[in-house]
Amino acid sequence: MADIALEPGAPRLEEVKGRSLWRDAWHRMLRNRAAVASGLILIFIVLVCYLGPFFSRHTFDDVNWDFVNGQPDFAQGYYFGGDGNGRDLFVRTLYGGRVSISIGLVATLVSLVIGVSWGAIAGFIGGRVDDFMMRIVDILYSLPFIFFVIMLTTVFGREVVLMYVAIGAVSWLDMARIVRGQTLSLKRKEFVEAAHASGVSTFNIIRRHIVPNTIGPVIIYVTLTVPTVILTESFISFLGMGVQEPYSSWGVLVSEGARIMDFTPWALLGPCTFLSVTLLCLNYLGDGVRDALDPKDR
């Protein structure tokens, strides 16, 4: 098509560039003050947990018998006081945050990989394969979670890796169902049928067309799974089946502080504050991501 001649002095028409759905979602996310503030607070907590111990006078396993269950003392660097063995509760809270946050992220990543793969394959192939795979999910749903924890504790011992295995082994079930539902609605779309007609293999269709188009609901669920995993780890550690000495997590510290809260309430205040603020911010951030990616629900 020939170019349209413009009259002398007429303003030139500039090309209008569109914005992608992800950029629109990002702008909606930035307008959510609660989500933005929660994200900044989470970044601050992560930085403090990973960098704070380097600037402390004490390490997480230093024992000071003169400071057993001691009150907070800023002059000596015991900002949260001392625990039952005279160790610095502030540093142990920061190290506990490392464990709790890493378990939340790794277990969520495990559930993401297994759940997305399982749900996409079951939903796309369908038929007896779908029935068989989803019956396995139903069976795992029917088994109590604490049963897995006790069984894995017997097999692996009370190690940090137990938390990754135990929580990741069951947290993918909801993810699989969500992705399967999305896959069932996508498998009949025109672009999938066009890929079939072009001779694209089933594996490549799932990898290149199905999984990328389920990423929106998956991201929403991931942001809501991380706080659930952290809370689950804290519950398991609270029961005494989680992280063992000399290491700690927020759940372990809350459990220890709850036993002596009658005469040393400061031992419970620090870990509870970190845990509560982190869970609250993660939930606000998850709600913000959900509203940004699915604005029609607002």
N, C-alpha and C positions, 0 to 999 in steps of 0.2 A: 504494500500500500504506500502510495506516495505521501511524502510529508506534507502537512497542511502549512501553507505559507502564512506567515504572520505579518500583519501590517506594521509598517515602521513605527517604532515607539510603543508597540503593544507589549505588555508583560509576558514573559515566557512562562509556560505552564511547567511546574515542577512535578517530578514523579512522586507520587504518594506511596510511601512504604508502609506495608501492613505490619502488624505485630503478631507474633506467634501466641498460641494459647499459653505457653509456659511464661512468656513475658507478661501477659495479662494477669496470670495467676500471681506472679512475683509482685506486680504493682498492687494488686488487691491485698496481698500479704503485708506489704509495707504500710498500708492504710490501717491495718489492725494493730492498734497500739499495744494491746495486751500481749499479742503473739510476739511482736518485736521486742518488747521489754522482757518477756520470758526468754527469748533466744539470747539476748545480751546477758541476762543473769546466769543462764546455763553456761555460756562461754566463760563467764567469770568464775563460776564454781569449778569447772573443769581445769582452768588455769591454776586456780588456788590449790586444787587437789594434787596436781602434777608438779607444780613449781614451788608451792609453799614449803614442803619439807626441806628443800635445799637451803632455805633461809632461817631455819629453826636451829636453836641451840641444842636440841635433843633429837635422837633418832627414835623410831617407833618401838625399839626393843630395849632402850636404855632404862635401867632399873635404879630408882632412887628410894631406898628404904625409909628415908626421912620424909618422904612425900607420899606415903601410902594413903589413898583416898583424900589427898590434900585439896584444899580450896584453891580456886583460881588465883594465881600469883603472877601478875604481869612483870614484876621486877625480875623474877627468875625464869620467865619465859613459859610458865605453865598457864596458858590462856584459858583452857577449859578445866584446869585442875589435874589431879593425878588419879590413876585407876587403882585397883586393889593391889597391884604389884609395884606401885610407885612410878609407872610410866606416864609419859606426857599424853594426855587425852586429846589435845589439839592435833598433834602429829598423827596419832593413831586414827583420828577421825578423817584426816586427809588421806592417809593410806587406805582406810576403809572405803572412802569415796572412790579411789582408784579401782578397787576390787568390784564394788557394786556397779559402777558405771561401765566398766569393761565387760562384766557379765551381762549387763543389760544390752550392750551393743552387740556382743558376739552371739549371744543366744538369739537375739532378734535377727541377726544376719543368717544364722543357721535356719531359723524358721522361714526366712525369706527365700533362701535357695531351695529348701526342700518343699515348702508349701507351694511356691510358684510352679516349680517343675511338676509336682504331683498333680496339682489342680489343672494345669494347662494340658497335660497329657491325658488325664481322665476325661476332661470335658471335650477335647478335640476328637479323640479317637471314638469315644462313646461306646455304646453296646455293652457287651459282656465285660470288656476291659474296664469301662467306667463303673459298672456295677461292682466288680471285684475290688477295684481300688477304693471306692467310697465305702464299701463294707468294712475294709480294714480301718478306715478312718472312724467309722461308727464303733468298732470294737475298741479301739484305743480311747475313744471318748468315754466308753463305759467303765474303763478301769480307773480307779482313784489315783490321783497324781502322787499322793504320799506313798503309794505302793511302789512306784518307780523309784522314788528317792531312797526308800529303805533297801530295795533290791540293788540299786547301783552303789549305795554305800557299802553293802556287803561285798560287791565285786571289786570296786575300785578303791575302797577306803575313803576316808574323809579328806579328800583333796579338793583344791580349787577347781580342777578339771571336772569334778563331779557336777558342779553347778552348771557348767556349759553343756554337759551331756544330758543331765536330767531335765533341765528347763528347755533346752533346745529340742529334746526328744518328743515333747508334747505341744510346744507352743506353735508348731507349724500347722496344726489341725484346722484352726480357724482360717488361716491363710489359704490353705488348700481349698476349702469350701468357697471362699470369696472368689478366688481365681477361677475355679471351675464354673461358677455362675456367670462370670464375665465371659469366659470362653464359649459357653453355650450360646450366648447372644452374639458373639463375633464370628463363629464358624460359618454362618450362613450369609455373611456380608459379601458384597460384590467383589471387593478386592481379594478376599480369600478364595472365592470361586475362580477369579481370574488367575491367581497363582496356581491353583489346581490345574486349570486348563493349560497353563504354560509349562506344566511338567515339573514344577517345584516339588521337592520331596516333602513328606510330612514333617520331618525334623526341622527343615528350614522354614516351613510355614509357621510352625510353632515358635521358632526362635526369632524370626524376622517380622512376623505379622501379628501373632497372637499375644506373645509376652509383652512387646512394647506398647500395645494398646490396652493392656491391663495395668499399666504403671501408675495411673492416677489413683484408683482405689487402693492399690498396694502401698503407695507412699503414705496415704492417709492411715492405713492400718498399721504400718510400721511405726509411725510417730506415736500411735496410741499403744503399741505393744511394748516399747521400751520401758515406760513407767510400770506397766504390769509385770514385766520380768524383774525389774529392780525390787518391786514390792514382794514378789514371790520369793526371790532370793533372801530378802530380809526376813520373811516369815519362816523360811527353812532354817536360816541361821538362828533366829529367835528360838526355835525348837531344839537347837543344839546339834543339828545334823548338817550344818553348812561349813563355812570356813573355820579352820582350826588354828590354834596358837602356833607360832607367835603372830600369825597374820590375823587380820580382822576385816570386817565389813561393817556397814552401817547397821545391819541386822544384829550382828554379834554385839556391837557396842550398845545398842538399845536394849538387848537382852541382859547384858551385864549391868547397865545402869538401872534397869527396872528392879533388879534384885536388891539394890542398895539405895533406892531413891528416897527412902524415909529419912536417912541421915546425910546423904550426899546427892541432893537433887541436881547439882551442876553436872554430875556424870551422865545424866540423861538428857539434859537440855541441849548440849552441843550436837551430838549425833542426830537427835530428833529434829532439830532445826534444819540441818543440812538435808536430811532425808525428805522432810516435809516440803521444803522450798523446791527441791529438785523435782519431786513428783508433781507438785502444783504447776511448776513452769512447763514441764513436759506435757501435761494435759492441756494447758492453755495453748502451747505451741501446736499440739495435735489438732485442737479445734480450729486454730487459725489456718493450718494447712488444708483442713477439710473444707472450710469456707472459701478459701482461695481457689481450690481446684474444682469445687462444685458449687458455684455461686447461686445456682437456681434454688438451692435448699435454704438460702438465708431468708 
